[in-house]
Amino acid sequence: MPTVSAHVARTLAQHLDAVFGVMGNGNAYFLDAIEKQTDAAFTAVRHEQGAVVAADAHFRASGRIAAATSTYGAGFTNTLTALAESVQAHVPLVLVVGDEPTSGPRPWDVDQIALASGVGARTYTVGRADAAATTVIAIEHALTYRVPVVLAIPYDVAALEAGDVPAAPAPRVPAPLAVRGEFAEGMLDRIAEALRSAKRPFLLAGRGAWLAGAGDALGALADATGALTASSALGRGVFPDDRFDLGVTGGFGAEGAMELIRTADVAVVFGAALNQFTMRFGALFAPDTQVFQIDVAPAATHAHVGGFVRADARLAAEALVARLHGAAGSGWREGVDVAAARAYDLGDETAPDGRLDPRSAARRIAELLPSDRVVVSDGGHFIGWANMYWPVASPDRMMMIGTAFQAIGQGWPSVVGATRARPEATVVLTSGDGGGLMAIADLESAVRAAGGRGMAVIWNDAAYGAEVNLYGLKGLAREPMLIPQVDFAAFAAAVGAEGVVVRTLADLDRLASWTDEDPAVRRFLVLDLRISGDVIAPYQQEIIRVNS
């Protein structure tokens, strides 16, 4: 007779195909049912935080919801940093956890509902009679609000027989947010007229535009208006024609591209939150630029926005294309050298301290990386290098896990989730030495999951670089900011990967030959880049200026 845990497992498996986690007392019956009674694939990680990170990365890489799982108590509290990141980043996933028995807490139990609520995640607790229905409701909540949810199985309920598993309906999710009402229609008319008369129109798109499937409509709108385009860090590649695309805005953007954006007279933003980094702390647009925003948020998200429409990015873009049928276009983009504007500093081979210049290393790695790459990024100072120098084809091929919550240590398990979502691609981790050490247990998970389809670049400056840049320069004690030189190549070898210490650009030749090898026979590759901490990424220089 199926148990309560089987009801949860079999219902979940109707709507997702991947589960990541660590087994313990609280989720043993659930994982037994996943393994024996469903087609969902379970992938073990070595730290509970990694379970949530892997499920998060799975969604970002594929758009398909996944599940994470842990036991109660200490297993659950280990997930909280990653859970907070997924809440901040609006990533839907289901975290299945054990919980205290219905008779009340034991000495080792904690108030898991309160802890989850504290980071912004709602908890649904299953019972003997409603486990399947509650599971569907939890999935609906995650997909509707684009947030993680916790699905709790009380310890004394997990193994209870619950009868036949009922047929579970498909989760109901809202339709795309259409343009509704006279105000919204009128504002679209105003935006269309502004674009029609603009001499230097500019379109900016973010991750919301990608999730809405707005790429083709945005490309048509750019063609109709003659606009230059760019994206937020999470929206890169959303525009189909890169000939007129200025790349990423904000601190990751090329200086020449940002100067061009400052000359725009009309800017329309689709599905981008316009946070302080995208907006260059308020300096992205000139004071006299007319800025319009289209987003599913309840209201405009930046003070510079002069007109706002709450709507799905794709539907709004299609409505604007229809309004601009027959428009002559500005002709602005044909007179601009876009390639020159979005070029970055090439850097030197080595910095004055004799260690690698991260700019030249990033540029050389970009030349050698497999073209099918999916890049997953941990958090830290180093995030500038991959974001600036490694172009990707679409937003689901570059993800930054940890940055929404300003966390580090989520890199290695990101490889696990991205690999399960995109098994045909080469998954490339970019991480610092600080974050890499914090999550080192899941180096083994990454190697096991990805094998020859995975690799990692560790930007190893023997320090917490962001802290050195922000606080060391202010004269604060540097010793707590430093890390003894760690050999990540040796770590790699210990878990069956290949490790290469990279001190010169010539040492990157191994990446060239690795890329040419058959993924079925090569090993996971870890490049331990001994870079200089004296070369500060432009986005960090921007933050330093703001905080000075």
C-alpha positions as CSV (number, residue, x, y, z in Angstrom):
1,M,0.0,0.0,0.0
2,P,1.5,3.4,-1.0
3,T,2.7,5.6,1.9
4,V,2.3,9.3,2.4
5,S,5.9,9.8,1.1
6,A,5.0,7.8,-2.0
7,H,2.0,10.0,-2.6
8,V,4.3,13.0,-2.6
9,A,7.0,11.4,-4.7
10,R,4.6,10.0,-7.4
11,T,2.7,13.3,-7.6
12,L,5.9,15.3,-7.9
13,A,7.2,13.0,-10.6
14,Q,4.2,13.7,-12.8
15,H,5.5,17.3,-13.1
16,L,9.3,17.2,-12.8
17,D,12.1,14.8,-13.8
18,A,14.9,15.8,-11.5
19,V,15.4,15.6,-7.7
20,F,18.7,16.6,-5.9
21,G,19.5,16.1,-2.3
22,V,21.1,14.3,0.7
23,M,19.3,11.4,2.4
24,G,18.5,11.5,6.1
25,N,16.0,10.3,8.6
26,G,13.3,12.8,7.5
27,N,13.3,12.1,3.8
28,A,14.3,8.4,3.6
29,Y,10.9,7.1,2.7
30,F,10.4,9.9,0.1
31,L,13.7,9.0,-1.6
32,D,12.8,5.3,-1.5
33,A,9.6,6.1,-3.4
34,I,11.4,8.3,-5.9
35,E,13.9,5.5,-6.7
36,K,11.5,2.6,-6.8
37,Q,8.2,4.1,-7.9
38,T,8.9,7.0,-10.3
39,D,10.9,7.9,-13.4
40,A,12.3,11.0,-11.8
41,A,16.1,10.9,-11.5
42,F,17.7,11.5,-8.1
43,T,21.2,13.0,-8.0
44,A,23.0,13.0,-4.6
45,V,25.0,16.0,-3.5
46,R,27.2,16.2,-0.5
47,H,25.8,19.2,1.3
48,E,22.2,20.1,1.7
49,Q,22.7,23.7,0.4
50,G,23.9,22.0,-2.8
51,A,20.5,20.3,-3.2
52,V,18.7,23.7,-3.5
53,V,21.5,25.2,-5.6
54,A,21.3,22.3,-8.1
55,A,17.5,22.5,-8.4
56,D,17.8,26.3,-8.8
57,A,20.4,25.9,-11.6
58,H,18.3,23.2,-13.3
59,F,15.5,25.7,-13.7
60,R,17.7,28.5,-14.9
61,A,19.3,26.3,-17.5
62,S,16.1,24.6,-18.8
63,G,13.0,26.5,-17.6
64,R,11.8,23.2,-16.0
65,I,11.1,23.1,-12.3
66,A,13.1,20.6,-10.2
67,A,13.0,19.4,-6.6
68,A,15.5,19.4,-3.8
69,T,15.3,17.3,-0.6
70,S,16.8,17.2,2.8
71,T,16.1,15.8,6.2
72,Y,14.7,17.8,9.1
73,G,16.7,19.9,11.6
74,A,20.3,20.4,10.7
75,G,19.7,19.2,7.1
76,F,17.0,21.8,6.7
77,T,18.9,24.6,8.2
78,N,21.8,23.8,5.8
79,T,19.5,24.7,2.9
80,L,18.6,28.2,4.1
81,T,21.2,30.4,2.3
82,A,20.5,28.7,-1.0
83,L,16.7,28.9,-0.4
84,A,17.1,32.7,0.3
85,E,19.0,33.0,-3.0
86,S,16.3,31.3,-5.0
87,V,13.6,33.5,-3.3
88,Q,15.6,36.7,-4.2
89,A,16.2,35.5,-7.8
90,H,12.5,34.4,-8.3
91,V,13.4,30.8,-9.1
92,P,10.6,28.2,-8.7
93,L,11.5,24.9,-7.1
94,V,10.1,22.5,-4.5
95,L,12.2,21.7,-1.4
96,V,10.9,18.4,0.1
97,V,11.9,18.1,3.8
98,G,11.3,16.0,6.8
99,D,9.7,17.9,9.7
100,E,8.9,17.4,13.4
101,P,6.2,14.8,14.2
102,T,2.6,15.9,14.6
103,S,2.9,15.2,18.3
104,G,5.3,18.1,18.7
105,P,8.9,19.0,18.5
106,R,11.7,16.8,19.7
107,P,14.9,18.3,21.3
108,W,16.6,18.5,17.9
109,D,13.7,20.0,16.0
110,V,13.5,23.7,15.1
111,D,10.6,25.8,13.8
112,Q,11.2,25.1,10.1
113,I,8.1,27.0,9.0
114,A,9.3,30.2,10.7
115,L,12.8,29.8,9.3
116,A,11.5,29.3,5.7
117,S,9.2,32.2,6.1
118,G,12.1,34.3,7.4
119,V,13.8,34.0,4.0
120,G,10.6,34.4,2.0
121,A,9.6,30.8,1.3
122,R,6.1,29.4,2.1
123,T,5.7,25.9,3.6
124,Y,3.0,23.4,2.8
125,T,2.7,20.4,5.2
126,V,1.2,17.2,3.9
127,G,-1.1,14.9,5.9
128,R,-2.3,11.4,5.5
129,A,-5.4,12.3,3.5
130,D,-4.1,15.2,1.4
131,A,-0.5,14.5,0.4
132,A,-1.1,14.4,-3.4
133,A,-3.4,17.5,-3.4
134,T,-1.0,19.5,-1.2
135,T,1.9,18.6,-3.5
136,V,0.0,20.0,-6.5
137,I,-0.8,23.1,-4.6
138,A,2.9,23.6,-3.7
139,I,3.9,23.2,-7.4
140,E,1.2,25.7,-8.4
141,H,2.5,28.2,-5.8
142,A,6.1,27.9,-7.0
143,L,5.2,28.3,-10.7
144,T,2.7,31.1,-10.2
145,Y,4.8,33.3,-8.0
146,R,8.2,32.2,-9.3
147,V,9.5,31.3,-5.8
148,P,10.7,28.2,-4.1
149,V,8.3,26.4,-1.7
150,V,8.9,24.0,1.1
151,L,6.9,20.8,1.1
152,A,7.1,19.3,4.6
153,I,6.5,15.6,5.6
154,P,6.1,15.2,9.4
155,Y,8.3,12.4,10.7
156,D,5.4,10.3,12.1
157,V,3.4,10.7,8.8
158,A,6.1,9.8,6.3
159,A,5.6,6.0,6.4
160,L,1.8,5.8,7.0
161,E,-0.2,3.9,4.4
162,A,-2.4,6.3,2.5
163,G,-4.3,4.3,0.0
164,D,-4.1,4.5,-3.8
165,V,-2.4,7.6,-5.2
166,P,-5.2,9.8,-6.7
167,A,-4.9,11.2,-10.2
168,A,-3.3,14.6,-9.7
169,P,-4.5,17.5,-11.9
170,A,-1.9,19.5,-13.7
171,P,-0.8,22.6,-11.8
172,R,-2.8,25.7,-12.8
173,V,-0.6,28.7,-13.6
174,P,-1.7,32.1,-14.7
175,A,-1.7,33.0,-18.4
176,P,0.8,35.7,-19.6
177,L,-0.1,39.1,-18.3
178,A,-1.9,40.8,-21.2
179,V,-2.1,44.5,-21.8
180,R,-5.3,45.5,-20.1
181,G,-7.2,48.8,-19.7
182,E,-7.3,52.2,-21.2
183,F,-4.3,53.4,-19.3
184,A,-2.0,50.6,-20.5
185,E,-3.2,50.8,-24.1
186,G,-2.7,54.6,-23.9
187,M,0.8,54.2,-22.6
188,L,1.7,51.8,-25.4
189,D,0.5,54.4,-27.8
190,R,2.7,56.9,-26.2
191,I,5.7,54.5,-26.3
192,A,5.1,53.7,-29.9
193,E,5.0,57.4,-30.8
194,A,8.2,58.1,-28.8
195,L,9.9,55.3,-30.7
196,R,8.6,56.5,-34.1
197,S,10.0,60.0,-33.6
198,A,13.2,59.0,-31.8
199,K,16.5,59.8,-33.4
200,R,18.5,57.4,-31.1
201,P,16.1,54.7,-29.8
202,F,17.4,52.1,-27.5
203,L,15.9,48.8,-26.2
204,L,17.0,47.0,-23.0
205,A,15.8,43.5,-22.1
206,G,16.3,41.4,-19.0
207,R,15.6,37.9,-17.8
208,G,11.9,38.6,-17.6
209,A,11.9,39.1,-21.4
210,W,13.6,35.7,-21.9
211,L,11.1,33.9,-19.6
212,A,8.3,35.5,-21.6
213,G,9.7,34.2,-24.9
214,A,10.0,37.8,-26.2
215,G,13.2,37.4,-28.2
216,D,11.6,37.4,-31.7
217,A,9.2,40.2,-30.9
218,L,12.0,42.3,-29.5
219,G,14.1,41.6,-32.6
220,A,11.2,42.8,-34.8
221,L,10.7,45.9,-32.7
222,A,14.4,46.8,-33.0
223,D,14.3,46.4,-36.8
224,A,11.1,48.5,-37.0
225,T,12.7,51.4,-35.0
226,G,16.3,51.1,-36.0
227,A,17.2,50.8,-32.3
228,L,20.4,49.7,-30.7
229,T,19.9,47.0,-28.1
230,A,21.5,45.7,-24.9
231,S,20.6,43.4,-22.0
232,S,20.9,43.1,-18.3
233,A,23.4,40.6,-17.0
234,L,20.7,37.9,-16.8
235,G,19.2,38.7,-20.2
236,R,22.3,38.4,-22.5
237,G,21.6,37.0,-25.9
238,V,17.8,37.6,-25.8
239,F,17.9,39.8,-28.9
240,P,18.3,37.6,-32.0
241,D,20.6,40.0,-34.0
242,D,23.8,40.8,-32.3
243,R,25.1,43.1,-35.0
244,F,23.4,46.0,-33.3
245,D,23.6,44.7,-29.7
246,L,25.9,46.6,-27.2
247,G,26.1,43.6,-24.8
248,V,25.5,43.8,-21.1
249,T,24.6,47.1,-19.4
250,G,26.0,48.3,-16.1
251,G,29.4,47.5,-14.6
252,F,29.9,44.5,-16.8
253,G,29.4,46.7,-19.9
254,A,32.1,48.0,-22.2
255,E,32.8,51.7,-21.6
256,G,32.2,52.6,-25.2
257,A,28.9,50.8,-25.2
258,M,27.8,52.6,-22.0
259,E,28.7,56.0,-23.6
260,L,26.5,55.2,-26.6
261,I,23.6,54.3,-24.3
262,R,24.0,57.7,-22.6
263,T,23.2,59.4,-25.9
264,A,19.9,57.6,-26.5
265,D,16.9,59.9,-26.5
266,V,14.3,57.1,-26.0
267,A,14.8,53.9,-24.1
268,V,12.3,51.1,-23.6
269,V,13.0,48.4,-21.0
270,F,11.5,45.0,-21.2
271,G,11.5,42.5,-18.3
272,A,14.5,44.0,-16.4
273,A,14.3,45.1,-12.8
274,L,16.7,48.1,-13.3
275,N,18.6,47.4,-10.1
276,Q,21.6,49.5,-9.1
277,F,24.1,47.4,-11.0
278,T,22.2,47.4,-14.3
279,M,21.6,51.1,-13.9
280,R,25.3,51.9,-13.1
281,F,24.0,53.4,-9.8
282,G,21.7,55.8,-11.7
283,A,24.2,56.8,-14.4
284,L,23.1,54.4,-17.3
285,F,20.8,56.9,-19.0
286,A,21.3,60.7,-19.5
287,P,19.0,62.9,-17.5
288,D,17.0,63.9,-20.6
289,T,16.5,60.3,-21.9
290,Q,12.8,59.3,-22.0
291,V,12.7,55.9,-20.2
292,F,9.7,53.6,-20.4
293,Q,9.5,50.2,-18.7
294,I,7.3,47.1,-19.4
295,D,7.3,44.5,-16.6
296,V,5.1,42.2,-14.6
297,A,6.1,44.1,-11.4
298,P,3.2,46.1,-9.9
299,A,4.9,49.4,-10.6
300,A,8.0,51.0,-12.1
301,T,11.2,49.8,-10.4
302,H,13.4,52.9,-10.9
303,A,12.9,56.6,-10.5
304,H,14.1,57.4,-14.0
305,V,11.2,55.6,-15.6
306,G,8.7,58.1,-17.0
307,G,6.1,55.7,-18.3
308,F,5.2,52.1,-17.1
309,V,3.1,49.3,-18.5
310,R,2.4,46.2,-16.4
311,A,2.3,43.4,-19.0
312,D,4.1,40.4,-20.3
313,A,7.2,41.5,-22.3
314,R,6.3,39.4,-25.4
315,L,2.7,40.5,-25.6
316,A,3.7,44.2,-25.1
317,A,6.5,44.0,-27.7
318,E,4.2,42.4,-30.2
319,A,1.6,45.2,-29.6
320,L,4.3,47.8,-30.2
321,V,5.4,46.1,-33.4
322,A,1.8,46.2,-34.7
323,R,1.6,49.9,-33.8
324,L,4.9,50.7,-35.6
325,H,4.0,48.9,-38.8
326,G,5.5,50.9,-41.7
327,A,7.7,53.0,-39.5
328,A,10.8,54.4,-41.3
329,G,13.3,53.6,-38.5
330,S,15.8,56.0,-37.1
331,G,18.9,54.9,-39.0
332,W,21.0,55.4,-35.9
333,R,22.4,51.9,-35.6
334,E,23.7,51.8,-39.2
335,G,26.0,54.7,-38.4
336,V,27.5,53.2,-35.2
337,D,30.5,50.9,-34.9
338,V,28.9,48.5,-32.5
339,A,31.8,46.0,-32.5
340,A,34.3,48.7,-31.4
341,A,31.9,50.1,-28.8
342,R,31.5,46.8,-27.0
343,A,35.2,45.9,-27.0
344,Y,36.9,45.3,-23.7
345,D,40.4,46.0,-22.4
346,L,42.7,43.2,-23.6
347,G,44.9,43.3,-20.6
348,D,48.5,42.2,-20.2
349,E,49.7,38.6,-19.9
350,T,50.9,39.3,-16.3
351,A,50.2,42.0,-13.8
352,P,53.0,44.0,-12.1
353,D,53.1,41.4,-9.3
354,G,54.0,38.7,-11.7
355,R,50.7,36.8,-11.5
356,L,48.3,36.4,-14.4
357,D,46.3,39.4,-15.5
358,P,42.7,38.1,-15.3
359,R,41.6,40.1,-18.4
360,S,44.1,38.4,-20.7
361,A,43.3,35.0,-19.1
362,A,39.6,35.6,-19.6
363,R,40.1,36.6,-23.2
364,R,42.2,33.6,-24.0
365,I,39.8,31.2,-22.3
366,A,37.0,32.6,-24.3
367,E,38.8,31.7,-27.5
368,L,39.2,28.1,-26.3
369,L,35.9,27.3,-24.6
370,P,33.6,24.9,-26.4
371,S,30.9,26.7,-28.3
372,D,28.1,24.7,-26.7
373,R,28.9,26.0,-23.3
374,V,26.6,26.7,-20.4
375,V,28.3,29.0,-17.9
376,V,27.4,28.8,-14.2
377,S,28.9,31.4,-11.9
378,D,29.5,31.5,-8.2
379,G,29.6,34.9,-6.4
380,G,32.6,37.1,-5.8
381,H,34.9,39.7,-7.3
382,F,35.8,37.5,-10.2
383,I,32.2,37.5,-11.7
384,G,33.2,40.5,-13.9
385,W,35.7,38.4,-16.0
386,A,33.3,35.8,-17.3
387,N,30.5,38.2,-17.7
388,M,32.6,40.6,-19.7
389,Y,34.7,38.3,-21.8
390,W,32.7,35.1,-22.4
391,P,29.8,35.6,-24.7
392,V,26.9,33.1,-24.6
393,A,24.1,32.4,-27.1
394,S,21.1,33.0,-24.8
395,P,20.2,33.9,-21.2
396,D,19.8,30.3,-20.1
397,R,23.5,29.7,-21.0
398,M,24.9,32.2,-18.4
399,M,23.6,32.1,-14.8
400,M,24.8,33.7,-11.7
401,I,23.7,31.8,-8.6
402,G,24.4,33.6,-5.4
403,T,24.5,37.2,-6.6
404,A,20.8,37.9,-5.8
405,F,21.5,37.2,-2.1
406,Q,25.1,38.4,-2.3
407,A,26.2,34.9,-1.4
408,I,29.3,32.9,-2.3
409,G,29.9,29.1,-2.2
410,Q,27.2,28.0,-4.6
411,G,29.3,27.2,-7.6
412,W,30.1,23.5,-7.5
413,P,26.5,22.2,-7.1
414,S,25.3,24.6,-9.8
415,V,27.3,22.4,-12.2
416,V,25.2,19.4,-11.0
417,G,21.8,21.1,-11.8
418,A,22.9,22.6,-15.1
419,T,24.3,19.3,-16.3
420,R,21.1,17.4,-15.5
421,A,19.1,20.1,-17.3
422,R,21.4,20.3,-20.4
423,P,23.3,17.0,-20.7
424,E,24.3,17.7,-24.3
425,A,26.2,20.9,-23.4
426,T,29.5,21.6,-21.8
427,V,28.9,23.1,-18.4
428,V,31.6,25.6,-17.3
429,L,31.9,26.8,-13.7
430,T,33.5,30.2,-13.0
431,S,34.4,30.5,-9.3
432,G,36.7,32.3,-6.9
433,D,39.0,30.5,-4.4
434,G,36.9,31.7,-1.5
435,G,33.6,30.4,-2.8
436,G,35.2,27.4,-4.3
437,L,36.5,26.4,-0.8
438,M,33.3,27.1,0.9
439,A,31.4,24.6,-1.3
440,I,34.3,22.2,-1.8
441,A,32.3,19.1,-0.7
442,D,30.3,19.4,-3.9
443,L,33.4,19.4,-6.1
444,E,32.9,15.6,-6.0
445,S,29.2,16.0,-7.0
446,A,30.2,18.2,-10.0
447,V,32.8,15.8,-11.2
448,R,30.5,12.8,-10.8
449,A,27.5,14.5,-12.5
450,A,29.3,16.2,-15.4
451,G,32.3,14.0,-16.1
452,G,33.9,15.0,-19.4
453,R,31.0,17.4,-20.1
454,G,32.1,19.7,-17.3
455,M,35.0,22.0,-16.4
456,A,35.7,24.8,-13.8
457,V,37.8,27.9,-13.9
458,I,39.0,29.0,-10.4
459,W,40.1,32.6,-10.2
460,N,42.6,32.1,-7.5
461,D,44.0,35.3,-6.1
462,A,44.6,33.9,-2.6
463,A,42.1,36.3,-1.1
464,Y,38.5,37.3,-0.7
465,G,38.9,39.8,-3.6
466,A,35.8,41.9,-3.2
467,E,36.6,42.5,0.5
468,V,40.2,43.5,-0.3
469,N,38.9,45.9,-3.0
470,L,36.2,47.5,-0.9
471,Y,37.7,47.5,2.6
472,G,41.4,46.8,2.2
473,L,41.7,50.0,0.2
474,K,40.1,51.8,3.1
475,G,42.9,50.7,5.4
476,L,41.0,47.9,7.3
477,A,43.1,44.9,8.4
478,R,43.8,42.7,5.4
479,E,44.7,39.5,7.2
480,P,41.1,38.3,7.5
481,M,40.6,39.0,3.8
482,L,43.5,36.7,2.8
483,I,43.5,32.9,2.0
484,P,46.6,30.8,2.0
485,Q,47.5,29.7,-1.5
486,V,45.3,26.6,-2.3
487,D,46.1,24.0,-4.9
488,F,42.7,23.4,-6.6
489,A,44.4,21.2,-9.2
490,A,45.2,18.8,-6.3
491,F,41.7,18.9,-5.0
492,A,40.5,18.0,-8.5
493,A,42.8,15.0,-8.8
494,A,41.6,13.7,-5.4
495,V,38.1,13.2,-6.8
496,G,39.0,11.9,-10.2
497,A,39.2,15.1,-12.2
498,E,42.1,16.6,-14.1
499,G,43.6,19.7,-12.5
500,V,45.9,22.2,-14.2
501,V,47.7,25.0,-12.4
502,V,47.7,28.0,-14.8
503,R,50.5,30.6,-14.2
504,T,50.9,31.7,-17.9
505,L,48.7,32.0,-20.9
506,A,50.7,29.1,-22.5
507,D,49.4,26.8,-19.6
508,L,45.9,27.3,-21.1
509,D,47.0,25.2,-24.1
510,R,45.6,22.2,-22.2
511,L,42.1,23.7,-22.5
512,A,42.6,23.8,-26.3
513,S,43.4,20.1,-26.5
514,W,40.7,19.2,-23.9
515,T,38.1,21.0,-26.0
516,D,39.1,18.9,-29.0
517,E,38.8,15.6,-27.1
518,D,35.7,13.3,-27.1
519,P,33.6,14.2,-24.0
520,A,33.0,10.5,-23.5
521,V,36.7,9.8,-22.7
522,R,38.0,13.1,-21.3
523,R,37.8,13.9,-17.5
524,F,36.3,16.9,-15.8
525,L,38.8,19.7,-16.0
526,V,39.7,22.2,-13.3
527,L,41.8,25.2,-14.3
528,D,43.5,26.8,-11.2
529,L,44.3,30.3,-12.4
530,R,46.8,32.0,-10.3
531,I,45.6,35.6,-11.0
532,S,46.7,38.9,-9.6
533,G,44.4,40.5,-7.1
534,D,45.7,43.9,-8.1
535,V,43.6,44.1,-11.3
536,I,40.2,45.3,-10.2
537,A,37.1,44.5,-12.4
538,P,35.4,47.7,-13.7
539,Y,32.1,46.8,-11.9
540,Q,34.1,46.7,-8.6
541,Q,35.7,50.0,-9.4
542,E,32.2,51.4,-9.9
543,I,31.2,50.1,-6.5
544,I,34.3,51.5,-4.9
545,R,33.5,55.0,-6.3
546,V,30.0,54.8,-5.0
547,N,31.1,53.7,-1.5
548,S,34.0,56.2,-1.2
